[in-house]
């Protein structure tokens, strides 16, 4: 029989602990997610009846669409559902505010959910139990991208590959184990509070920044590849550019704050941008230099064709465009924040 966690027992010292629903706080940060929020909530509430006893907070950053109205309309069906207004708008602030204002006296575990995701049955319970079993300070999980529109499909088919995300472990990864970073799913609230939660100065990359501080404090992060979510990627070049430019800025802030080094996969977009721009400029006086940007575009075009053939869909032809958008916007955001830090 599994041991019960009592209110004074740290999760890391109770590796075979049973988790009760009241010990969990699940949070969905939102901002204009009317298209996705009901599907997200219904997927989170699918499974064991205990899920309806788990406090589920939608921390909304001032949506101007029907997000809040949709959530309010679901309360009759899901009485555990609550809305928390997040005046700072950012995801980091949403998690911090929920942990401060909506975590009950019994709450020991914080589960972070994404409005753009579709969750498997019992996701919240599985995350909480895996976190307790592993005795981890944080639990991260793989994301499997899926698309609805044609551009989303092309984006989804490339983002989980080395050409897209660079082969990050939490992007379609298959192996469980201890990692330094991943897609956040669960937190030991004791650890979360001990290191001060998310840094609210980060609009993006707040998860990676948190993991750096957690590691320095002695906390460990476990990737459970058996708990997977489907993630709907951005559906246009404009939205994808904005998203990844934010990721690039966040990574630059992380490097500046902690002095951390970029991984090889993170340097590739910067090299692709600088190489392509240098080649274009140099070609004005030395025409063979044009082969640098042409070679990069050629790789993206080849990837598009291969993805389209693999999935037997013309939507795959958007894959190269999506990958190029991710590369260039990430590099742009990183270099801009490095050269001209926001607020300076």
C-alpha positions in Angstrom: 0.0 0.0 0.0 1.3 3.5 -0.9 2.1 5.9 2.0 0.0 9.0 2.4 1.7 12.4 2.2 0.9 14.4 5.4 1.0 18.2 5.4 4.5 18.4 6.8 6.2 15.8 4.6 8.3 17.2 1.6 7.4 15.4 -1.6 11.0 14.6 -2.3 11.2 12.6 1.0 8.0 10.6 0.2 8.8 8.9 -3.1 5.9 6.4 -2.9 3.2 8.8 -1.9 -0.5 8.7 -2.6 -1.9 12.1 -3.8 -5.3 13.3 -3.0 -7.2 15.7 -5.3 -7.3 18.4 -2.6 -3.5 18.4 -2.6 -3.4 19.6 -6.2 -3.9 23.1 -7.7 -4.2 23.1 -11.5 -3.8 26.4 -13.4 -4.5 27.4 -17.0 -3.0 30.8 -17.9 -5.1 32.4 -20.7 -5.3 35.5 -22.9 -7.8 35.4 -25.7 -8.1 31.6 -25.9 -11.8 31.4 -26.9 -10.9 29.0 -29.7 -9.2 26.5 -27.5 -10.3 26.9 -23.8 -13.4 24.7 -23.7 -11.6 21.8 -25.5 -8.7 22.2 -23.1 -10.9 22.2 -20.0 -13.0 19.2 -21.1 -9.9 17.2 -21.9 -8.5 18.0 -18.4 -11.7 16.9 -16.8 -11.9 13.6 -18.7 -11.2 10.5 -16.6 -11.5 9.6 -13.0 -14.3 11.2 -10.9 -11.6 12.6 -8.5 -10.7 15.2 -11.2 -13.8 17.1 -10.3 -12.4 17.6 -6.8 -9.2 19.1 -8.1 -9.3 22.9 -7.9 -8.9 24.2 -11.5 -8.1 27.9 -11.9 -8.2 29.8 -15.2 -5.9 32.7 -14.6 -7.0 35.2 -17.3 -4.8 38.1 -18.4 -7.6 40.3 -19.6 -9.1 38.5 -22.6 -11.1 40.7 -25.0 -12.7 37.7 -26.6 -15.2 35.2 -25.1 -12.6 33.2 -23.1 -13.9 34.2 -19.6 -17.6 33.9 -20.7 -16.9 30.4 -21.9 -15.2 29.4 -18.6 -18.0 31.0 -16.6 -20.5 29.0 -18.6 -18.7 25.7 -17.8 -18.9 26.3 -14.0 -22.3 24.6 -13.7 -20.8 21.4 -15.2 -17.4 21.7 -13.4 -17.9 23.3 -10.0 -14.2 23.0 -9.2 -13.6 25.6 -12.0 -12.6 29.1 -10.9 -11.5 32.3 -12.7 -8.7 34.4 -11.4 -8.0 37.8 -13.0 -4.4 38.3 -13.7 -3.7 42.0 -14.2 -0.1 41.5 -15.2 -1.2 39.3 -18.2 1.9 37.2 -18.3 2.0 33.4 -17.8 4.6 33.7 -15.1 2.4 36.1 -13.1 -0.6 33.8 -13.6 1.1 30.9 -12.0 2.5 33.0 -9.2 -0.8 34.6 -8.4 -2.7 31.3 -8.5 -0.2 29.8 -6.1 -0.6 32.7 -3.8 -4.4 33.2 -3.9 -5.9 29.9 -4.9 -3.7 27.2 -3.3 -5.6 25.8 -0.3 -4.1 24.7 3.0 -3.8 21.1 1.7 -2.2 22.1 -1.7 1.2 20.5 -2.2 1.4 20.3 -6.0 0.9 22.9 -8.7 0.0 21.6 -12.2 0.5 23.9 -15.1 -1.8 23.5 -18.1 -1.7 25.2 -21.5 -4.9 26.4 -23.2 -3.4 25.4 -26.6 -3.1 21.8 -25.5 -5.3 18.7 -25.6 -4.8 16.5 -22.6 -5.0 12.7 -22.2 -7.4 11.2 -19.6 -6.4 11.8 -16.0 -3.5 14.1 -16.9 -3.7 16.2 -13.8 -3.7 13.2 -11.5 -1.0 11.4 -13.5 1.3 14.4 -13.3 0.8 14.9 -9.6 1.4 11.2 -8.8 4.4 10.9 -11.1 5.9 14.0 -9.4 5.4 12.4 -6.0 6.6 9.0 -7.0 9.8 10.4 -8.5 10.4 12.7 -5.6 11.1 15.5 -8.1 11.0 19.2 -7.5 9.4 19.6 -11.0 7.9 17.3 -13.6 8.2 18.0 -17.3 6.6 16.1 -20.2 6.9 15.8 -24.0 4.6 17.7 -26.4 3.4 16.2 -29.6 2.4 18.9 -32.0 -0.8 18.5 -34.0 -2.5 20.9 -36.4 -6.0 21.7 -37.5 -5.4 24.2 -40.3 -3.0 23.5 -43.2 -0.3 25.8 -41.9 -0.7 24.4 -38.4 -0.2 20.9 -39.8 3.0 21.9 -41.6 4.2 23.6 -38.5 3.4 20.6 -36.3 5.1 18.2 -38.6 8.4 20.1 -38.6 8.5 21.6 -35.0 9.3 18.3 -33.3 12.2 17.5 -35.6 15.9 18.7 -35.3 15.2 21.3 -38.0 12.3 22.7 -36.1 12.9 22.7 -32.3 16.5 21.4 -32.6 15.7 18.1 -31.0 14.7 19.3 -27.6 14.0 16.4 -25.3 10.5 17.6 -24.5 9.6 18.0 -28.2 8.4 14.6 -29.1 11.0 12.8 -26.9 10.4 9.1 -26.1 12.8 8.5 -23.1 12.0 9.3 -19.4 14.8 10.5 -17.1 16.3 13.4 -15.2 16.8 16.5 -17.3 17.9 20.1 -16.9 14.8 21.6 -18.6 11.6 20.7 -20.3 7.9 21.6 -20.8 6.6 22.4 -17.3 3.7 20.3 -16.1 4.0 19.8 -12.3 5.7 21.6 -9.4 6.3 20.7 -5.8 4.8 23.8 -4.3 7.3 23.7 -1.5 10.1 24.0 -4.0 8.2 26.6 -6.1 7.8 28.9 -3.1 11.3 28.2 -1.8 12.9 29.7 -5.0 10.3 32.4 -5.4 8.2 31.0 -8.3 8.5 32.3 -11.8 10.5 35.5 -12.5 7.7 37.9 -13.7 10.1 40.0 -15.7 10.2 37.2 -18.3 7.4 37.3 -20.8 8.9 34.2 -22.5 11.4 31.5 -21.4 10.3 31.9 -17.8 10.3 28.1 -17.5 13.9 27.7 -18.5 14.9 30.6 -16.2 13.0 28.8 -13.3 14.9 25.6 -14.0 18.2 27.3 -13.8 17.4 28.6 -10.4 15.9 25.3 -9.3 19.1 23.5 -10.3 21.3 25.9 -8.4 19.1 25.4 -5.3 19.5 21.6 -5.6 16.1 20.7 -7.0 15.8 18.1 -9.8 13.6 18.0 -12.9 12.1 14.7 -14.1 10.9 14.1 -17.7 8.1 11.6 -17.8 7.7 10.5 -21.4 4.7 8.4 -20.5 2.6 11.5 -20.0 2.2 13.3 -23.3 0.1 16.2 -24.5 -1.0 17.3 -27.9 -0.1 20.8 -28.7 -1.7 23.0 -31.3 1.1 25.3 -32.8 0.6 28.8 -34.1 -1.5 29.0 -37.2 0.1 31.9 -39.1 3.5 33.3 -39.9 2.8 36.5 -38.0 1.8 34.7 -34.8 4.6 32.2 -35.1 7.1 35.0 -35.6 5.8 36.8 -32.5 6.0 33.6 -30.4 9.5 32.7 -31.4 10.9 36.2 -31.3 9.6 36.2 -27.7 11.4 32.9 -27.0 14.6 34.4 -28.4 14.4 37.5 -26.2 13.7 35.3 -23.2 16.7 33.1 -23.9 18.9 36.2 -24.2 17.6 37.5 -20.9 18.3 34.1 -19.3 21.9 34.2 -20.6 22.4 37.7 -19.3 20.9 36.9 -15.9 22.6 33.6 -15.2 25.6 33.7 -17.5 24.5 30.4 -19.1 25.7 29.2 -22.5 23.7 28.5 -25.5 23.3 24.9 -26.6 24.4 23.9 -30.1 20.8 23.7 -31.3 20.2 27.2 -30.0 23.2 28.7 -31.9 22.0 27.3 -35.3 19.3 29.9 -35.9 21.7 32.7 -35.1 24.3 31.3 -37.5 21.6 30.8 -40.2 20.5 34.4 -39.9 24.0 35.9 -39.7 25.3 33.6 -42.5 22.3 34.4 -44.8 22.6 38.2 -44.2 26.4 38.1 -44.7 26.0 36.2 -47.9 23.5 38.6 -49.3 25.7 41.6 -48.5 28.9 39.9 -49.7 27.2 38.9 -52.9 27.2 42.5 -54.0 30.9 42.3 -54.5 31.5 38.6 -54.6 28.6 36.8 -56.3 29.3 33.2 -55.1 28.5 34.4 -51.5 24.8 34.2 -52.5 25.2 30.5 -52.1 24.9 30.9 -48.3 21.3 32.2 -48.2 20.4 30.1 -51.2 21.7 27.0 -49.5 19.7 27.7 -46.4 16.5 28.3 -48.4 17.3 25.1 -50.3 17.4 23.1 -47.1 14.0 24.6 -46.1 12.5 23.8 -49.5 13.8 20.2 -49.4 12.4 19.8 -45.9 9.0 21.0 -47.1 9.0 18.4 -50.0 10.1 15.6 -47.7 7.5 16.4 -45.1 4.7 16.7 -47.7 5.7 13.3 -49.1 6.0 11.7 -45.7 2.5 12.8 -44.6 1.1 12.5 -48.2 -0.3 16.0 -47.8 0.3 19.3 -49.6 0.1 21.0 -46.1 3.6 19.7 -45.6 4.8 22.3 -48.0 4.3 24.8 -45.2 6.9 23.0 -43.1 9.9 24.9 -44.5 8.2 28.2 -44.1 7.4 27.4 -40.5 10.9 26.3 -39.8 12.4 29.4 -41.4 10.1 31.6 -39.4 11.0 29.9 -36.2 14.8 30.2 -36.9 14.8 33.8 -38.1 12.4 35.2 -35.4 14.2 33.4 -32.6 17.6 34.7 -33.8 16.1 38.2 -34.3 14.7 38.2 -30.8 17.9 36.9 -29.2 20.1 39.4 -31.0 17.9 42.3 -30.4 17.7 41.6 -26.7 21.4 41.0 -26.6 22.3 44.3 -28.3 19.4 46.5 -27.1 18.0 45.0 -23.9 14.4 46.0 -23.2 14.1 48.8 -20.8 17.7 50.0 -21.3 
